[in-house]
Amino acid sequence: MTRKKQDGRTSDLTFSWVLTSLGQEWKIWQQFASEWLLSKHNGIHERIHALIIFFEDYLKNKAPYAYDINLFFKGYKGHICSSKELETVVRIRLNRATNVTKAINYPTEFIDYIITNYYSEPNDNGHLSPLVQNPLSRISKRINQSATRTETVRNPLPYRYIQDLRQILCPLPHKSELLAIENNLKSGEALLPPYYYRHFKHWIWSQSGNEPYRVCRRPLFLRECPDEKSKIHP
């Protein structure tokens, strides 16, 4: 641990520590990493930290054959690198979801850079076509399962169901009524949306003095039910 703190890796923009820690055979990776980082203008420290984990904790231990970068893309003796395996390694060192996500997505971005610049060639249309596939893939931020949920786990009500229910409880004005309202508007006054002209007094059940319609919820349709066989569903 002391050696790692003294080799200046957390501020080394050239990744020279890769050659001393992993070996000279990793020189191509060191050159690509230095070149990739040079093209970035923000998040430098986070990118360096992500590649430290990627190189020393992941490639060195899980895919030591990857010093041959071609084998990194092809796999070796049945082993193929993946974001899932990388995430397992990352979580040993990091806990926060945001940090874990960056520690996976930055190496993925790094590999994409290598593919675009060194493992692609123009197709018939002049567009770059990758010759290899990135074994890593970006992940989204994963919320801790123990965190409090702020959204319902139930399926939302269909919008048509809500429209039908609203029309039963308080029907909107018919075209003829809207036309009459429009004719009685003051000069320069515009016609407002139909629901503006509906109030509590227009609710059918409020006029009859009875309880509201009892509604049975069914997929894709709405129907009235006898009182003794129905309940009001939320």
N, C-alpha and C positions, 0 to 999 in steps of 0.2 A: 504494500500500500504506500509506503514511504517513497519507493522508486517512482510510482505513478505520479505522485505529487511533485517530484523534483524534475521530471522530464519535460515539464512545460506544455504538456499536451492540450490542456484546456485553453491555451492561448496561441497554440502553434497553427498558423494558417497554412503551413506547408505539409502538415502531417508527417514530419520527419521521424516522429516516434514510432511510426508503423514499421520502419525498417529495422529499428533496434529491438522492438518488442515482438514483432511477428517474423522478421527476417527479410533479407534482401530479395527473396523471391516474390515478395509482395509489392515490389517497386511500382508496377503498373497501376495498382490500386492507389498507392500513395500519390502518384502523378495525377490520376483522374480526380481524386478527392481534392487536391490542391487547386486544380483547374476549375472544378465545379464551384468551390467556395469562393474563388476569385470573381466568379460571375454574379455573386449575390451581394446585395447591398443592405440587407437587414436580417435579423435573426441569426447572426453569425455564431454567437456563443451557443445557441440552442442546436444549430446544425453541427457544430464541432462535437458537442456532447453526444448527439445522436449517432454520429459516425464512430465515436470512441466505443460506444456500446456495440454498434454493428460490427466493427472490426475485431475488437478484442474479446468481447463476451460471446458474440454469436459466430462469426466466421471462424475464428481461431478454434473454438471448442466444438461447434456443430458441423462445420464444413471446412476443415483444414485443407482439403483438396482444392479449395476455391482460389488458392494463389494462382492457379491457372484459370484465368477469368472465363475461358471458354467452358470449362467444367462447371463454373457457377451457373451458367445459363442452361447447360445440358443436364446437370446432375451427375452423380457418381455412385456406382454400386448401389443403385436403388434409392439413394437419398437425393431429394430435391429441396432446395431452400424454399421457404414460404413465410408469409407474414404471420401466420398462426404460430409457427415455431419461433419466429423472432419475438412475437409478443410474449410468449412464455418466458423467454430469456429476459426481456425488458422488465417484466413485472417483478423479477427478483430484485431489481435495483430501484424501480420506480413504483410509486403508489398512485399518485394523482392521475386521473383519467386524461387530462390535457397533456401531461408530460409523456404518458405512454403513447398517446396518439402521435405526437410529434416524433418520438423516438422510432416510430415505425414508418410514418409518412415521409420524413426527410430522407432516410435511406432509399425508399421507393423512388422519390424524386431524383435522387442521385443516380440510381441505376437507369432511370428514364433518360437522364442527361447522357450517360455513356452510350446507350442504345441509339439515341438520336444523332449523336456526333460521330460515333465510331462503328456502329453496327447497323447502319441503314444505307440504302442506296436508292437512287431515283428510279421510279417505275416508268411505264410508258407515257404517263401523263406529266412526268417531271416532278412528281411529289415523292418525298422520301418515304420509303417502305422499310420497316424494320426487318432485319434478318434473323433476329432472335426475339424471344418473348421474356418480358420481365417476370421472374418468378415471384416477386413481391407485388403487393397491391395495397392501395391506400385503404385506410379504415376511418370510420367516423368516430367521434367522441362517444365512448360508451359510458353510460351513467351507472353508477354503483347500484346494484340490485336492492340494496338496503335503503337507498334514498327514498324520500317521500315522493310519491307520484302526485302530479298536479293535474293530470287528465284522467277522465273516466276510462275504465276498461270496457265499458259497455258500448255496443254499437249505436251510432247516432240514429235518431229518427229520420226516416226518409223525408226529403223536402216536400214531396207530393202529399205525404201523410199530414204534415203540418199545415199545408195549404187547405186540404180538405177539412181538417178539424177547425181551422179558423173560419172557414166559410159556413160550417154548421153552427158554431157558437155565435158568430157575428158576421152575417153575410155582407159583403161589400156592395156598394151601390150598383144598380144595373145601369146600362148605357143610357136609358131614358131618364133615370134620376140624375145622372151626371150631366146630361144635356140641360135639364131644367136648372141645375145648380149653376152651370156655366152661363146660362141666359140671365140669371139674376145677379151675376157678379157686377161689382162696381167698375166704372171705367178705369182701365189700366190694371185691374186686379187679375192675376193669373189663376187658372184652375190648379188646385193642389192635388197630390196623389189621392186615390180613392179612400184609403184608410183614414185620411185626415177628417173625413166627413162622417166617421163612425165613432159613437160614444157608448158609454155603458147603457144608456136608455135604448139603444138599438139592439142590444143583446136579446134574442128571442126568449130565452129562459128567464130573463129578468122581468119581462112583461107578463109572462104567464104566472109568475109566483111559484113555479115548481122548481125542483132541483135541476141542475144542469144536465145536459145530455150525458148519458152513460155510454162510454165508448170502449169498444173492444179493439185492442191492437192486434192486427194481423199483417203478415208480410204483404206489402204492395197494395193493400186495399183497406178500406175503412167501412165499417157498418155499425148500425145501431143495434143494441141488444136489449132484451127485456130486463127490467130492473132486477128480477130475482136471479138472473144468470150472468150478471155483469159486475165488473168493478172498474173504477176509474184508474187507468194506468198513467204513470208519470210520463 
